[in-house]
């Protein structure tokens, strides 16, 4: 399993860097704003990925906790909503960084 994940990571890195070689120039002039575009995409993508994982774990564990102890549903729900708000703020930070990087391109 670990071997397959290593191959997947290697192939992903290869295909991510392949366009760099295809659009390589001799170093004179050129548009150097592609890094900002890649950074903006990674900021939103990784923030969304991390927040999705965090929200899934939070919702699953809260549901399991309420199923085990229905009497504590009110206290768990309050903490659940607070946790979801804090997790979602990370995605908003990623979007903000993407907008700042996009401002450098345009």
N, C-alpha and C positions, 0 to 999 in steps of 0.2 A: 504494500500500500504506500509506504513512504517513497519507494522507488518511483511509483507512478506519479506521485505529487511532485517529486524532483524533476521528472521529465516534463510535466505540465508547466512548472515554473520556468524551466529552461526554454521550452518552446514559446511560451508567452513573452519572455524577455527577447528572444530572437525576433519574433514577429513585431514586437514593439520598436525594436531598434533598426529593423530592415529599411523602413522609409528614410532613415537618416543617411544611410549609405546611398540610397537611390537618388536623393536630392542633394548630395554633397556638391559643394562648389569648390573652386580653387582658393577660396578665402577672401577674394576681393568682392566687396559690396554684399549684396544679398539681403534678404529679410531675416533678421534674427529674432523674430517674435514668436517662433514656433514653440519655444520653451515655455513662454507664458501660457500659450494655449494648452499645452500638455499639462502644465501645473494646474490650470483652472479645471481641466477635466479630472485630474487625479484628486483635487481637493473635494469636488462634489462627489465623485465616485467612492472614494475611501470613507468620507464622512457618512455617506448614505449606507455603505456596507456595514460600517461599525455600528451605526445607530440601529439598523435593521436587526443585527445580531443581538444587540443589547435589549431592544424592545421585545424581541421574541423570547429571550430568556426571562425578562421581567414578567411578561404576561403569562408565560407558562408556569413559572414558580408561584406567582400570585394565585393563579387558578388552582394549582395543586394545594396551596395553603388554605384556600377557602373551602376546597372539597374536603380537606381533613378536619377543619375546624370552622364550620359555618357561622358560629357565634362571633368570631373575630373578623367577619367580612367587612364591617364598617371601618375598622382601624387599618386593615390591609388595603382596602380600596383607596383610602386617603394617601397612604404611602405609595401605592401603585401610581396614582395620578401624579404625585409629586415627582416620582422617579421618571415617569414618561416625559414630563415637562423638561427635566434636566437632561435627559438623553436627547430629546429633540433639539435642545439648544446647541448641541454639538453639530448637528446637521445644518443649523442656521449659520454657525461660524464657518463651516465649510463653504456654504453658499456665499457668504460675505467675502471670504478669501478669493473665491472664483470671480466675483464681480470686480474686486480690486485688481486681480490679474488681467481680467478682460479689459479694464480701463487702460492698462499699459499697452494693449494691442491696438485698440481703436484710436 
